Amino acid sequence: MKIAVLGTGEVGRRLATKLVSLGHEVAMGSRTADNAEAVTWAGECGGTHGTFADAAGPAELVVNATGGLVSLTALEAAGAANLRGKVLIDVSNALDFSQGFPPRVVTSEEGSVAEQLQKAFPETRVVKTLNTMTNTVMVDPGRVPGQHHVFLSGDDPDAKAVVAELLASFGWAADRILDLGDLSGARATEQLMPLWLRLYGVLGTADFNFGIAGA
């Protein structure tokens, strides 16, 4: 597929690199066409780069890997016309680092970043996933031993099926992909972040994930 990854941080670069390795045609989008991180990534991994709109326009699927507090602004820059009818995978969390670490989790009036984006872009098919783990585990679930899960929420069943197939290509077994139903499920997964951050501090590693016994 032609896939746009919006966001040049560690999460965006990790996902974009994995997608290129799987044979997808990946464009990394940022606020400016000459973003240094995007230029470096494209040179090393063989993808392309440009503005949010440049990346989203020709894409068949879009990944929002921007910070949750700026995701709406980023997608507005990408343009509603460039997102219309497309599956948008939202992996963001709204984290406020203004008071240092650990960050504060911010909840929007809509209940979650994903619902905020769906409200702003009603013709885009938003699916929430991968936001409850570190980026290395996102693309390599085998890093964490044992049975653990990736969650999936969205209002469009066909869009969720597309995302589930992509997750499977990352190495997630079908019985480890747990569908939480409609997009309001994103409220629950985004609010897992305080627990994730606490566990990160206690365990001293990000190589862990949530598993639901009996699922």
C-alpha positions in Angstrom: 0.0 0.0 0.0 0.9 3.6 -0.2 1.0 4.7 3.4 1.6 8.1 5.0 3.1 8.2 8.4 2.5 11.6 10.0 5.1 12.4 12.7 8.9 12.3 12.7 9.4 11.3 16.3 10.7 7.9 17.5 7.2 6.3 17.1 6.7 7.6 13.6 10.2 6.6 12.4 9.8 3.1 14.0 6.5 2.4 12.3 7.6 3.9 9.0 10.7 1.8 8.9 8.8 -1.4 9.7 6.2 -0.6 6.9 9.0 -0.1 4.4 10.5 -3.4 5.4 7.2 -5.1 4.6 7.2 -3.7 1.1 4.9 -0.7 1.5 5.5 2.6 -0.2 5.9 5.0 2.8 5.9 8.8 2.9 6.8 10.5 6.2 4.9 13.8 6.8 5.9 16.7 9.0 5.1 20.4 9.4 7.8 21.4 6.9 9.0 19.7 3.7 12.6 19.8 4.9 12.3 18.4 8.4 15.7 17.1 9.3 14.5 13.8 10.9 12.3 13.0 7.9 15.1 13.8 5.5 17.5 11.5 7.4 14.9 8.7 7.7 14.1 8.8 4.0 17.8 8.7 3.1 18.4 5.7 5.3 15.2 3.7 4.7 14.2 4.4 1.1 11.0 6.2 1.8 9.9 9.7 0.8 9.1 12.8 2.9 7.2 16.0 2.7 4.6 18.1 4.5 1.7 16.5 6.2 -0.4 17.2 3.0 2.3 16.0 0.7 2.4 12.6 2.5 -1.4 12.2 3.0 -2.5 13.2 -0.5 -1.5 10.1 -2.4 -1.7 7.7 0.5 -4.2 4.8 0.7 -3.8 4.6 4.5 -2.6 7.2 7.0 -0.9 6.7 10.4 -1.1 9.4 13.0 2.1 9.2 15.0 2.1 12.8 16.1 1.8 13.8 19.8 -1.8 13.6 20.8 -1.9 17.3 21.9 -1.0 18.4 18.4 -2.7 15.7 16.4 -5.7 17.7 15.4 -3.5 20.6 14.2 -1.3 18.1 12.2 -4.3 16.5 10.5 -5.8 19.9 9.7 -2.5 20.7 8.0 -2.8 17.4 6.1 -6.2 18.5 4.8 -9.6 17.0 5.1 -9.7 16.3 1.3 -6.5 14.2 1.7 -8.0 12.2 4.5 -11.5 11.7 3.1 -12.6 8.0 2.9 -9.2 6.7 4.1 -8.4 4.6 7.1 -6.5 6.6 9.7 -4.6 4.6 12.3 -4.3 6.7 15.4 -1.5 5.5 17.8 -1.2 8.8 19.7 -1.6 9.6 23.4 -2.2 13.1 24.7 0.7 13.6 27.0 1.6 16.9 28.7 5.3 17.1 29.5 5.2 20.7 30.7 5.7 19.7 34.3 8.4 17.1 33.5 8.3 13.3 33.7 6.1 11.5 34.1 3.7 13.4 31.8 0.1 14.2 32.6 -2.5 12.5 30.4 -4.9 15.0 29.0 -8.5 14.0 28.1 -10.2 16.0 25.4 -13.9 17.0 25.6 -14.6 14.2 23.1 -13.2 11.6 25.5 -10.1 10.6 23.5 -7.8 11.9 20.8 -9.2 9.3 18.4 -12.8 10.6 19.0 -11.6 14.2 18.6 -10.1 13.3 15.3 -13.2 11.4 14.1 -15.4 14.3 15.0 -13.2 16.7 13.1 -12.9 14.4 10.1 -16.2 12.6 9.9 -15.5 11.1 6.4 -12.2 9.6 7.7 -12.3 6.1 9.1 -10.4 6.4 12.4 -9.0 3.2 14.2 -7.3 3.4 17.5 -4.5 0.9 18.2 -0.9 0.3 19.4 -1.0 3.2 21.9 -0.6 1.0 25.0 3.0 -0.1 24.4 6.4 1.2 23.5 7.2 1.6 19.8 9.6 -1.4 19.6 6.9 -3.7 20.9 4.4 -2.3 18.4 6.4 -3.7 15.5 8.0 -6.7 17.2 5.6 -8.2 19.7 8.0 -11.1 20.3 10.2 -8.8 22.3 7.8 -9.5 25.2 7.5 -13.1 26.2 4.2 -14.8 26.9 0.7 -13.9 25.9 -0.1 -10.2 25.6 -2.6 -8.1 23.6 -2.9 -5.2 21.2 -6.2 -3.4 21.4 -8.3 -2.1 18.5 -11.2 0.4 18.5 -13.2 1.9 15.7 -16.6 2.6 14.3 -16.0 1.1 10.8 -15.7 -2.8 10.8 -14.0 -2.8 7.4 -11.4 -0.3 8.5 -10.7 -2.4 11.6 -10.2 -5.4 9.4 -7.6 -3.5 7.3 -5.8 -2.5 10.5 -6.0 -6.0 11.9 -4.3 -7.3 8.8 -1.6 -4.8 9.1 -1.1 -5.7 12.7 -0.8 -9.4 11.7 2.0 -8.4 9.3 3.8 -6.9 12.3 3.7 -10.3 14.0 0.5 -10.0 16.1 -1.4 -13.3 16.1 -5.1 -13.1 15.5 -6.0 -14.2 19.0 -3.7 -11.4 20.4 -5.6 -8.6 18.6 -8.5 -7.7 21.0 -11.3 -5.7 19.4 -12.8 -3.3 22.0 -15.7 -2.3 19.8 -16.6 1.2 18.7 -14.2 4.2 18.9 -15.2 5.0 22.5 -12.9 2.2 23.4 -10.1 4.6 22.7 -11.0 6.4 26.0 -10.0 3.3 28.0 -6.8 2.6 26.2 -5.6 6.2 26.3 -6.3 6.2 30.0 -4.0 3.2 30.5 -1.0 5.5 30.0 -0.7 6.5 33.7 -0.5 2.8 34.6 2.0 2.2 31.8 4.2 5.1 33.0 4.1 3.8 36.6 5.1 0.3 35.4 7.9 1.7 33.3 9.3 3.4 36.4 8.9 0.3 38.5 10.2 -2.2 36.0 13.0 -0.1 34.6 12.3 -1.2 31.0 9.7 -0.5 28.3 9.7 -4.1 27.1 6.4 -5.1 28.7 2.8 -5.1 27.6 -0.7 -5.7 28.9 -2.2 -9.2 28.6 -5.8 -10.1 29.4 -6.1 -13.4 31.2 -8.9 -15.5 29.7 -9.1 -13.5 26.5 
